[in-house]
Amino acid sequence: MRRKTAPLLGGALAATLALALTGCGSGTATKSSSPSGSYDRNATVSIGSLYEPQNLDMTAGGGQGVTEALNGNVYEGLFQLTDDGKIENRLATGYTVSPDGLTYTFKLRSGVTFHSGKALTSADVKYSIEKITGETSQAARKSSFDMVKSIETPDADTVKVTLSAKSISFVYNLSYVWIVDSEAKDLKTSEDGTGPYKLDKWTRGSALSLVRYDGYWGTPATNQKVVFKYFKDATALNNALLTNAVDVVTSEQSPDALDQFKNNRNYKVNDGHSTTKLLLAFNDRVKPFDNALVRKAVTSAIDNKKLLQSVWGDYGTLIGSMTPPTDPWYEDLTKVNPYDVALAKKQLAEAGYAKGFSFTLETPNYDPHPTAASFIKSELAKVGITVNIHVITPDEWYTKVYKNRDFSATLQEHVNDRDIVWYGNPDFYWGYDNKQVTDWVKQAEQSDTADQQTALLKKVNQQIAQDAASDWLYLYPQIVVANSKLSGYPLNGLNSQFYAYGIKKS
């Protein structure tokens, strides 16, 4: 299970960054099919979740919960990542790129208003990008915009962005930037977006409701209201679904409970795609984890398959690196550091640790981390390594691990797709520093074609696996359980988003 309110780490921190495209299940559709042709346009859809927002501002540590509830529903970007992983126009109708690849000119959609009634202008887009890149921003993709050199607004419908270096991912990354009203205040507790819903009410610790925005520029939501109801554990969430207190669960966290839904025609269990990776992240700066042989030995001493089965049963996927199957540069690297106790002992001896060593494992206090930590402790004891488990809160994790780098190894979840690039940043919290990898990541971002980018990032993928930069324990499944009367809900929840505007209730 995952924690009820803590955001998952995706490229950056857990408690304050909201950091998805992976094939971990058998699901291939991106939306649930309709049980019938008729539905209630005035319906209220209740959505059950374990992830309440920390606040309502994606740049202020709102966490996974704020992305799940508000992304695409209340706020929109110039572009949108669809539930099947494609990029489509949203508030931008299109764009042009200069011959040198450094200047992007975007045209804005006309007739768009914020929920306050104010018309969307280029000034709002400029403000929103600068809000993401600002000094105090805690946005997960903040560093993805380091190359933004200047932003001009030649007229109300045109935005011109000049980069200091080419960025093949620039438009893709813009799908993560919410366009907010430049005049809005108190965005931690209120909102002013352009989406199909506006905020109705947020009762902390309980629920967050959205109501259809009648002035929406696009296709209206297929329901009148959605209510995200928050629960403290998976059991309570499942009970709410069984008693019709909620209509759909965004991400099932208790695989043992699935049979009660699978064998009931009133419910549908959907196995979609996820990009959430559970990592045993080493501090590659400090002994003994500054030695790749030690990291490889630790990785080979842990039976990741057994761990996955103990937590998720038949769900989830082993990946062997940071890249999930639906990233373009994915390769199955699970055999690079195979589970092999004899090999682990041999590598430890070669590294000078024949008698083992001890270290402290910083362990977030929410599932599955304590369970995984106990399993890892037991596995590593077989090769003479003593693990001292230190349980910490998400806030403590952020300060101690992410900010101060005061750790030897830690458990953490990383949510986003395409986040392999963090291994090209020696300053990232895990401290992996391979100059060749850093160069490949830089070259990949400045590629002229997607094929060039893919080829370079495959090299990165292979190298970090060879170096055992981390131990990628497993890829989470994405299991959406819903009442059979519901259709049109997203199945994949890419990057923790959950588009509610297409949900139909019969």
C-alpha positions as CSV (number, residue, x, y, z in Angstrom):
1,M,0.0,0.0,0.0
2,R,1.0,3.6,-0.4
3,R,0.5,6.3,2.1
4,K,-2.7,8.2,2.3
5,T,-1.4,11.7,1.9
6,A,2.2,11.6,1.2
7,P,3.2,12.5,-2.4
8,L,5.3,10.1,-4.3
9,L,8.7,11.2,-5.4
10,G,9.0,11.7,-9.1
11,G,12.3,13.2,-10.0
12,A,12.4,15.1,-6.8
13,L,11.1,14.9,-3.3
14,A,8.4,12.9,-1.8
15,A,6.7,15.3,0.6
16,T,6.8,18.3,-1.7
17,L,7.2,17.2,-5.2
18,A,4.6,15.5,-7.2
19,L,6.8,13.4,-9.2
20,A,4.1,7.8,-15.3
21,L,4.0,5.9,-18.4
22,T,4.6,2.2,-17.8
23,G,3.2,-1.0,-18.9
24,C,2.8,-2.9,-15.7
25,G,-0.5,-4.6,-16.3
26,S,-2.5,-6.2,-19.0
27,G,-4.7,-3.2,-19.6
28,T,-4.4,-1.5,-23.0
29,A,-7.4,0.8,-23.1
30,T,-7.1,4.3,-21.9
31,K,-10.7,4.9,-20.8
32,S,-13.3,2.6,-19.4
33,S,-16.0,1.6,-21.9
34,S,-19.6,2.7,-21.3
35,P,-22.0,0.2,-19.8
36,S,-24.8,1.8,-21.7
37,G,-25.6,4.7,-24.0
38,S,-27.4,6.8,-21.5
39,Y,-26.0,8.7,-18.5
40,D,-26.9,11.4,-16.0
41,R,-25.4,14.7,-17.0
42,N,-26.3,16.1,-13.5
43,A,-24.7,13.2,-11.6
44,T,-22.3,13.6,-8.8
45,V,-19.3,11.2,-9.0
46,S,-17.6,10.2,-5.8
47,I,-13.9,9.3,-6.2
48,G,-12.1,7.5,-3.5
49,S,-8.4,8.2,-2.9
50,L,-5.6,7.8,-0.3
51,Y,-3.9,11.0,-1.5
52,E,-5.2,14.2,-0.1
53,P,-3.4,17.3,-1.3
54,Q,-1.0,19.0,1.0
55,N,-2.2,22.3,-0.5
56,L,-3.6,23.3,-3.8
57,D,-0.5,24.8,-5.4
58,M,1.7,22.5,-7.5
59,T,4.7,24.8,-7.0
60,A,4.4,24.8,-3.2
61,G,4.5,21.1,-2.3
62,G,0.9,20.2,-3.1
63,G,2.0,16.7,-3.7
64,Q,0.5,13.8,-5.6
65,G,-3.0,14.6,-4.3
66,V,-3.1,18.0,-5.9
67,T,-2.1,16.6,-9.2
68,E,-4.7,13.8,-9.0
69,A,-7.5,16.2,-8.3
70,L,-6.7,19.4,-10.1
71,N,-4.5,18.6,-13.1
72,G,-6.6,18.7,-16.3
73,N,-9.8,19.1,-14.2
74,V,-9.3,22.6,-12.7
75,Y,-6.0,23.6,-14.3
76,E,-4.9,23.2,-17.9
77,G,-1.6,23.6,-19.7
78,L,-0.6,24.8,-23.1
79,F,-0.5,21.0,-23.9
80,Q,-1.9,18.0,-22.2
81,L,-0.6,14.5,-21.6
82,T,-3.5,12.1,-22.5
83,D,-4.2,9.0,-20.5
84,D,-2.5,6.9,-23.2
85,G,0.7,9.1,-23.1
86,K,0.2,11.3,-26.1
87,I,0.7,15.1,-26.1
88,E,-2.2,17.2,-27.5
89,N,-3.0,20.9,-27.8
90,R,-4.9,22.4,-24.9
91,L,-4.6,26.1,-24.3
92,A,-2.2,26.4,-27.3
93,T,-3.6,25.9,-30.8
94,G,-0.1,25.3,-32.1
95,Y,3.4,26.5,-32.2
96,T,6.4,27.1,-34.5
97,V,10.1,26.6,-33.8
98,S,13.0,28.7,-35.2
99,P,15.5,27.0,-37.5
100,D,18.1,26.9,-34.7
101,G,15.6,25.1,-32.4
102,L,15.9,27.8,-29.7
103,T,12.8,29.9,-30.1
104,Y,9.2,28.6,-29.7
105,T,6.3,30.8,-30.6
106,F,2.9,29.6,-29.2
107,K,-0.5,30.8,-30.3
108,L,-3.2,30.8,-27.6
109,R,-6.7,29.5,-28.0
110,S,-9.3,32.3,-28.1
111,G,-12.4,32.6,-25.9
112,V,-10.8,31.0,-22.9
113,T,-11.6,32.5,-19.5
114,F,-10.5,31.7,-16.0
115,H,-13.1,30.6,-13.4
116,S,-13.0,34.2,-12.1
117,G,-14.2,35.4,-15.5
118,K,-10.9,37.0,-16.5
119,A,-9.8,36.3,-20.1
120,L,-6.7,34.2,-20.7
121,T,-3.8,36.2,-22.1
122,S,-0.1,35.6,-22.9
123,A,0.8,37.4,-19.6
124,D,-0.8,34.6,-17.7
125,V,1.3,32.0,-19.6
126,K,4.5,34.0,-19.0
127,Y,3.6,34.2,-15.3
128,S,2.8,30.5,-15.0
129,I,6.1,29.4,-16.5
130,E,8.0,31.8,-14.3
131,K,6.1,30.6,-11.3
132,I,7.4,27.0,-12.1
133,T,11.0,28.2,-12.5
134,G,11.0,30.6,-9.5
135,E,13.5,30.4,-6.7
136,T,10.9,29.1,-4.2
137,S,9.2,26.7,-6.6
138,Q,9.0,23.1,-5.5
139,A,7.6,21.8,-8.8
140,A,8.8,18.4,-9.8
141,R,9.8,19.5,-13.3
142,K,11.4,22.8,-12.3
143,S,14.9,22.0,-13.5
144,S,13.5,20.9,-16.9
145,F,13.1,24.6,-17.6
146,D,16.6,25.7,-16.7
147,M,17.2,26.4,-20.4
148,V,14.5,29.1,-20.6
149,K,16.3,32.3,-21.4
150,S,13.5,34.7,-22.0
151,I,9.7,34.9,-22.4
152,E,8.1,37.6,-24.5
153,T,4.5,38.4,-25.0
154,P,4.3,40.4,-28.3
155,D,0.5,40.4,-28.1
156,A,-2.3,39.0,-25.9
157,D,-2.5,35.7,-27.9
158,T,1.2,35.1,-28.6
159,V,4.0,33.8,-26.3
160,K,7.5,33.6,-27.5
161,V,10.0,31.5,-25.5
162,T,13.7,31.6,-26.2
163,L,16.0,28.9,-24.9
164,S,19.7,29.0,-24.1
165,A,20.1,25.4,-25.4
166,K,18.0,23.1,-27.6
167,S,15.4,21.0,-25.7
168,I,13.7,18.2,-27.5
169,S,11.5,17.7,-24.4
170,F,10.4,21.3,-24.1
171,V,6.9,20.9,-25.5
172,Y,6.4,17.6,-23.6
173,N,7.5,19.3,-20.4
174,L,5.1,22.2,-20.9
175,S,2.2,19.7,-20.4
176,Y,3.3,19.8,-16.7
177,V,2.9,23.6,-16.4
178,W,-0.5,24.7,-15.1
179,I,-1.6,28.0,-16.6
180,V,-2.9,30.1,-13.7
181,D,-4.4,33.6,-13.5
182,S,-1.5,36.0,-13.0
183,E,-3.7,38.1,-10.7
184,A,-4.9,35.2,-8.5
185,K,-4.1,35.1,-4.8
186,D,-3.9,32.4,-2.1
187,L,-3.5,29.5,-4.6
188,K,-2.6,27.2,-1.7
189,T,-6.2,27.2,-0.6
190,S,-8.1,28.5,-3.7
191,E,-7.8,28.3,-7.4
192,D,-8.3,30.2,-10.7
193,G,-7.8,27.8,-13.6
194,T,-9.4,27.4,-17.0
195,G,-10.5,23.8,-16.7
196,P,-13.9,22.1,-17.0
197,Y,-14.4,22.2,-13.3
198,K,-14.0,24.9,-10.6
199,L,-13.3,24.3,-7.0
200,D,-16.5,23.9,-5.0
201,K,-15.2,23.1,-1.5
202,W,-12.2,21.6,0.3
203,T,-12.7,20.1,3.7
204,R,-9.3,19.2,4.9
205,G,-8.9,15.6,6.0
206,S,-12.2,14.6,4.4
207,A,-13.1,15.7,0.8
208,L,-12.5,18.0,-2.1
209,S,-15.3,18.7,-4.5
210,L,-15.3,20.2,-8.0
211,V,-18.3,21.5,-9.8
212,R,-18.8,21.9,-13.6
213,Y,-17.7,25.3,-14.9
214,D,-20.4,26.6,-17.2
215,G,-18.1,29.0,-18.9
216,Y,-15.7,26.4,-20.1
217,W,-14.3,26.9,-23.6
218,G,-14.3,23.2,-24.6
219,T,-16.5,20.2,-24.3
220,P,-18.4,20.4,-20.9
221,A,-17.8,17.8,-18.3
222,T,-20.1,14.8,-18.6
223,N,-21.1,15.1,-14.9
224,Q,-22.2,18.0,-12.8
225,K,-19.9,17.4,-9.8
226,V,-17.0,15.2,-8.7
227,V,-16.0,14.7,-5.0
228,F,-12.6,13.3,-4.1
229,K,-13.1,11.6,-0.8
230,Y,-10.0,10.8,1.2
231,F,-9.3,7.8,3.4
232,K,-6.5,6.8,5.8
233,D,-6.0,3.3,4.6
234,A,-6.9,0.9,1.8
235,T,-9.3,-1.1,3.9
236,A,-11.5,2.0,4.6
237,L,-11.3,2.9,0.9
238,N,-12.5,-0.6,-0.2
239,N,-15.3,-0.5,2.4
240,A,-16.4,2.8,1.0
241,L,-16.6,1.3,-2.5
242,L,-18.5,-1.7,-1.3
243,T,-21.1,0.5,0.5
244,N,-21.4,2.9,-2.5
245,A,-19.9,5.7,-0.5
246,V,-17.6,6.1,-3.5
247,D,-18.0,5.2,-7.2
248,V,-14.4,4.6,-8.2
249,V,-11.0,4.1,-6.5
250,T,-8.2,5.9,-8.3
251,S,-5.5,3.4,-7.4
252,E,-6.2,0.2,-5.5
253,Q,-3.6,-0.4,-2.8
254,S,-4.8,-3.7,-1.4
255,P,-4.4,-6.6,-3.9
256,D,-5.6,-9.0,-1.3
257,A,-9.0,-7.3,-1.4
258,L,-9.5,-7.6,-5.2
259,D,-11.4,-10.9,-5.2
260,Q,-14.4,-9.3,-3.5
261,F,-14.7,-7.0,-6.6
262,K,-13.6,-9.4,-9.3
263,N,-16.4,-11.8,-8.3
264,N,-19.1,-9.2,-8.1
265,R,-20.8,-8.1,-11.3
266,N,-21.5,-4.7,-9.7
267,Y,-17.8,-3.8,-10.0
268,K,-15.1,-3.8,-12.6
269,V,-11.4,-4.2,-11.9
270,N,-9.1,-2.5,-14.4
271,D,-5.4,-3.3,-14.7
272,G,-3.8,-0.2,-16.3
273,H,-0.3,1.3,-16.6
274,S,1.8,3.0,-14.0
275,T,5.2,4.7,-13.8
276,T,5.6,4.5,-10.0
277,K,8.9,2.9,-9.2
278,L,9.9,1.7,-5.7
279,L,13.6,2.3,-5.2
280,L,16.3,1.3,-2.8
281,A,18.3,4.5,-3.4
282,F,21.9,4.5,-2.3
283,N,23.9,7.6,-1.3
284,D,26.6,7.0,-4.0
285,R,28.8,9.7,-2.4
286,V,29.5,7.8,0.9
287,K,31.1,4.5,1.8
288,P,30.4,1.7,1.1
289,F,28.0,2.8,-1.5
290,D,30.5,4.8,-3.4
291,N,31.7,1.5,-4.7
292,A,29.7,0.1,-7.6
293,L,30.6,-3.5,-6.7
294,V,29.0,-3.0,-3.3
295,R,25.8,-1.6,-4.9
296,K,25.8,-4.5,-7.3
297,A,26.2,-7.0,-4.5
298,V,23.4,-5.5,-2.4
299,T,21.1,-5.6,-5.5
300,S,21.9,-9.2,-6.3
301,A,21.3,-10.2,-2.6
302,I,17.7,-9.0,-2.7
303,D,15.0,-11.2,-4.3
304,N,13.0,-8.4,-5.9
305,K,10.5,-10.9,-7.4
306,K,9.7,-12.3,-4.0
307,L,9.3,-8.8,-2.6
308,L,7.0,-7.8,-5.4
309,Q,4.8,-11.0,-4.9
310,S,4.7,-10.5,-1.2
311,V,3.3,-6.9,-1.6
312,W,1.3,-7.1,-4.9
313,G,0.7,-10.8,-5.6
314,D,0.4,-11.3,-9.3
315,Y,0.5,-7.5,-10.1
316,G,3.4,-5.2,-10.8
317,T,6.5,-5.6,-12.9
318,L,10.3,-6.0,-12.4
319,I,12.2,-3.6,-14.6
320,G,15.9,-3.6,-13.6
321,S,16.4,0.1,-14.2
322,M,14.7,3.5,-13.9
323,T,12.9,3.2,-17.2
324,P,9.4,1.7,-17.3
325,P,8.2,-0.3,-20.4
326,T,6.3,2.5,-22.1
327,D,9.2,5.0,-22.1
328,P,10.6,5.0,-25.6
329,W,14.1,4.0,-24.3
330,Y,13.0,1.0,-22.2
331,E,14.9,-2.3,-22.2
332,D,14.5,-5.2,-19.9
333,L,17.6,-5.0,-17.7
334,T,16.5,-7.3,-14.9
335,K,19.4,-9.7,-15.7
336,V,22.1,-7.2,-15.3
337,N,22.2,-7.6,-11.6
338,P,20.3,-10.9,-11.1
339,Y,19.2,-12.3,-7.8
340,D,22.2,-14.5,-6.9
341,V,23.4,-14.8,-3.3
342,A,26.6,-16.5,-4.2
343,L,27.4,-13.7,-6.7
344,A,26.6,-11.1,-4.1
345,K,29.0,-12.7,-1.6
346,K,31.7,-12.8,-4.3
347,Q,31.3,-9.2,-5.2
348,L,31.4,-8.1,-1.5
349,A,34.7,-10.0,-1.1
350,E,36.1,-8.3,-4.2
351,A,35.1,-4.9,-2.8
352,G,36.8,-5.6,0.5
353,Y,33.7,-6.4,2.5
354,A,34.0,-10.2,2.8
355,K,32.7,-10.0,6.4
356,G,29.9,-7.6,5.4
357,F,29.1,-4.2,6.9
358,S,26.3,-2.4,8.5
359,F,24.2,0.6,7.4
360,T,21.1,2.6,8.3
361,L,18.1,2.4,5.9
362,E,16.0,5.6,6.1
363,T,12.5,4.3,5.8
364,P,9.4,6.4,5.2
365,N,6.7,5.5,7.7
366,Y,3.9,4.5,5.2
367,D,3.4,1.3,3.3
368,P,5.0,-0.4,1.5
369,H,8.3,1.0,2.9
370,P,8.3,-0.6,6.4
371,T,7.4,-4.0,4.8
372,A,10.1,-3.6,2.1
373,A,12.6,-2.5,4.7
374,S,12.1,-5.6,6.9
375,F,12.3,-7.8,3.8
376,I,15.6,-6.1,2.7
377,K,17.0,-6.5,6.2
378,S,16.3,-10.2,6.2
379,E,17.7,-10.7,2.7
380,L,21.0,-8.8,3.3
381,A,21.6,-10.6,6.6
382,K,22.2,-13.7,4.4
383,V,25.3,-12.1,3.0
384,G,26.6,-10.6,6.2
385,I,25.1,-7.1,5.9
386,T,23.4,-5.7,8.9
387,V,20.5,-3.2,8.2
388,N,19.4,-0.8,10.9
389,I,15.9,0.4,10.0
390,H,15.2,4.1,10.8
391,V,11.6,5.0,10.3
392,I,11.0,8.7,9.4
393,T,8.1,10.9,8.3
394,P,7.9,12.4,4.8
395,D,8.9,15.8,6.2
396,E,11.9,14.3,7.9
397,W,12.7,12.4,4.7
398,Y,12.7,15.7,2.8
399,T,15.0,17.5,5.2
400,K,17.3,14.6,6.1
401,V,17.6,12.7,2.8
402,Y,16.6,15.0,0.0
403,K,17.8,18.3,1.2
404,N,20.8,17.5,3.5
405,R,21.9,14.3,1.9
406,D,22.4,12.9,5.4
407,F,21.8,9.2,4.7
408,S,23.5,6.0,3.5
409,A,20.5,4.4,1.8
410,T,16.8,5.1,1.6
411,L,13.5,3.7,0.3
412,Q,11.4,6.0,-1.9
413,E,8.8,6.0,-4.7
414,H,9.3,7.9,-7.9
415,V,6.2,8.5,-9.9
416,N,6.9,10.3,-13.2
417,D,7.7,9.0,-16.6
418,R,11.0,9.9,-18.3
419,D,12.7,10.6,-15.0
420,I,15.9,8.6,-15.9
421,V,17.5,12.0,-16.6
422,W,18.0,12.6,-12.9
423,Y,20.9,10.2,-13.1
424,G,22.6,12.8,-15.3
425,N,22.5,15.2,-12.4
426,P,25.4,14.6,-9.9
427,D,23.7,17.1,-7.5
428,F,20.6,15.0,-7.1
429,Y,20.0,13.5,-3.7
430,W,21.4,10.1,-4.5
431,G,24.7,11.5,-5.7
432,Y,25.3,9.3,-8.7
433,D,28.1,10.9,-10.7
434,N,29.2,9.4,-14.0
435,K,30.4,12.0,-16.4
436,Q,29.6,9.9,-19.4
437,V,26.0,9.5,-18.3
438,T,25.8,13.3,-17.6
439,D,27.0,14.0,-21.2
440,W,24.6,11.4,-22.7
441,V,21.7,13.0,-20.9
442,K,22.7,16.5,-22.1
443,Q,23.2,15.3,-25.6
444,A,19.8,13.5,-25.6
445,E,18.0,16.6,-24.5
446,Q,19.7,18.5,-27.4
447,S,18.9,15.8,-30.0
448,D,17.4,16.8,-33.3
449,T,15.2,13.7,-33.5
450,A,13.4,11.4,-31.2
451,D,15.5,8.5,-32.5
452,Q,18.7,10.2,-31.5
453,Q,17.2,10.9,-28.0
454,T,16.1,7.3,-27.6
455,A,19.5,5.9,-28.6
456,L,21.3,8.1,-26.1
457,L,18.9,7.4,-23.3
458,K,19.2,3.7,-23.9
459,K,22.9,4.0,-23.2
460,V,22.1,5.9,-20.0
461,N,19.7,3.1,-19.0
462,Q,22.3,0.4,-19.6
463,Q,25.0,2.3,-17.8
464,I,23.1,3.1,-14.6
465,A,22.1,-0.6,-14.5
466,Q,25.7,-1.7,-14.9
467,D,26.7,0.7,-12.1
468,A,23.7,-0.4,-10.0
469,A,23.2,3.3,-9.4
470,S,20.1,2.3,-7.4
471,D,18.2,-0.9,-6.9
472,W,14.9,-0.5,-8.7
473,L,12.9,-2.9,-6.6
474,Y,9.7,-3.0,-8.8
475,L,7.2,-1.0,-10.8
476,Y,3.8,-0.5,-9.2
477,P,0.6,-1.7,-10.9
478,Q,-2.2,0.7,-11.6
479,I,-5.4,-0.9,-10.6
480,V,-8.6,1.1,-10.9
481,V,-11.8,-0.4,-9.3
482,A,-15.1,1.1,-10.2
483,N,-18.8,0.6,-9.9
484,S,-20.2,-1.0,-13.0
485,K,-22.5,2.0,-13.5
486,L,-19.5,4.1,-14.2
487,S,-17.7,4.6,-17.5
488,G,-15.2,7.1,-19.1
489,Y,-12.7,7.1,-16.2
490,P,-9.0,7.0,-16.9
491,L,-7.3,3.7,-16.5
492,N,-3.6,4.6,-16.4
493,G,-3.4,7.7,-14.1
494,L,-0.2,8.8,-15.8
495,N,2.0,10.9,-13.5
496,S,-0.8,10.6,-10.8
497,Q,-3.3,12.5,-12.9
498,F,-7.0,11.4,-12.9
499,Y,-9.2,13.2,-15.5
500,A,-12.7,13.2,-14.2
501,Y,-14.4,15.3,-16.8
502,G,-15.2,12.3,-19.1
503,I,-16.7,10.1,-16.4
504,K,-20.3,9.0,-17.0
505,K,-22.7,7.6,-14.4
506,S,-25.7,5.7,-15.6
